[in-house]
């Protein structure tokens, strides 16, 4: 979320095929406003993502062997590509611990991790780290935008990466450039 500016739900619902290593991009499908976009793939995470995809592939093979290796696809895609639901590339990048019954069809399948699990995991990590500030999943997205601004990227580029429809939404992040202490760095720093 910090390295790509992803929203929590976007991160949870990534599929294996949404990671484009050759272009160093993450493809967000049906993000907020049901819009697709591309954002940056942090090069520091490439090895970890390859390892995650290997784990997903192994888990998917186990699910197929147990008779429930099908993943949910939107209805139009499921009709157009009936075999796609059992392909590894369509599996969620961050799968749930266990398969469960799809509430729509009652078919047993593995879904993605639940956003509540992500929030609870983050809360535990913040407590364990000793950080005494409010940290949420959205903090990572905000920090992503802030660091890009601090590094001189233009608002239009940041708007595209974040998937904001209106540049005014992206402009909210410019307030952080008004540094405290009148922008003066202490000699000790």
FENSULKA-V498001 format. One record per residue. N is the residue number from 0. RES is the residue in one small letter. D_FIRST is the distance of its C-alpha to the first C-alpha in Angstrom with 2 decimals. Layout:
# FENSULKA-V498001
n res d_first
N RES D_FIRST
N RES D_FIRST
This chain:
# FENSULKA-V498001
n res d_first
0 x 0.00
1 x 3.79
2 x 5.65
3 x 5.51
4 x 5.15
5 x 4.60
6 x 6.52
7 x 7.02
8 x 10.03
9 x 8.90
10 x 6.76
11 x 9.90
12 x 12.29
13 x 11.55
14 x 14.92
15 x 16.22
16 x 17.68
17 x 14.52
18 x 13.78
19 x 16.28
20 x 17.05
21 x 20.09
22 x 18.47
23 x 15.25
24 x 13.37
25 x 11.15
26 x 13.20
27 x 12.02
28 x 15.17
29 x 16.50
30 x 13.59
31 x 14.76
32 x 18.43
33 x 18.61
34 x 17.74
35 x 16.49
36 x 14.74
37 x 13.57
38 x 10.82
39 x 10.74
40 x 10.48
41 x 10.26
42 x 13.78
43 x 13.24
44 x 11.52
45 x 14.34
46 x 16.64
47 x 14.31
48 x 13.40
49 x 17.16
50 x 17.94
51 x 15.70
52 x 17.51
53 x 20.77
54 x 20.15
55 x 19.41
56 x 22.60
57 x 24.62
58 x 23.59
59 x 24.35
60 x 27.72
61 x 28.51
62 x 27.71
63 x 29.95
64 x 32.65
65 x 32.51
66 x 32.87
67 x 29.59
68 x 27.30
69 x 26.72
70 x 23.36
71 x 23.20
72 x 23.49
73 x 24.15
74 x 27.93
75 x 28.70
76 x 26.88
77 x 28.53
78 x 31.88
79 x 31.42
80 x 30.12
81 x 31.56
82 x 30.79
83 x 27.11
84 x 26.06
85 x 27.25
86 x 25.71
87 x 23.01
88 x 21.00
89 x 20.59
90 x 19.40
91 x 16.00
92 x 13.71
93 x 13.01
94 x 16.52
95 x 18.12
96 x 20.45
97 x 23.49
98 x 24.74
99 x 26.06
100 x 28.12
101 x 26.53
102 x 27.58
103 x 28.74
104 x 30.81
105 x 31.18
106 x 30.42
107 x 28.98
108 x 25.66
109 x 22.36
110 x 19.48
111 x 15.74
112 x 14.59
113 x 15.16
114 x 12.64
115 x 15.16
116 x 14.85
117 x 11.14
118 x 12.25
119 x 15.31
120 x 13.78
121 x 11.67
122 x 14.97
123 x 16.93
124 x 14.89
125 x 15.26
126 x 18.91
127 x 19.53
128 x 18.24
129 x 20.59
130 x 18.28
131 x 20.33
132 x 18.03
133 x 16.29
134 x 12.64
135 x 10.72
136 x 7.35
137 x 8.12
138 x 8.94
139 x 5.63
140 x 5.94
141 x 9.52
142 x 9.45
143 x 8.02
144 x 10.95
145 x 13.24
146 x 13.13
147 x 13.82
148 x 16.65
149 x 17.96
150 x 18.16
151 x 20.25
152 x 18.33
153 x 20.02
154 x 18.90
155 x 19.61
156 x 17.24
157 x 14.36
158 x 15.57
159 x 15.46
160 x 11.96
161 x 10.76
162 x 13.49
163 x 15.62
164 x 19.19
165 x 20.79
166 x 20.53
167 x 21.57
168 x 18.21
169 x 16.60
170 x 19.57
171 x 18.56
172 x 16.32
173 x 19.54
174 x 20.94
175 x 19.10
176 x 21.22
177 x 24.24
178 x 24.26
179 x 26.38
180 x 29.67
181 x 30.57
182 x 28.26
183 x 30.56
184 x 29.42
185 x 31.53
186 x 33.88
187 x 32.64
188 x 29.17
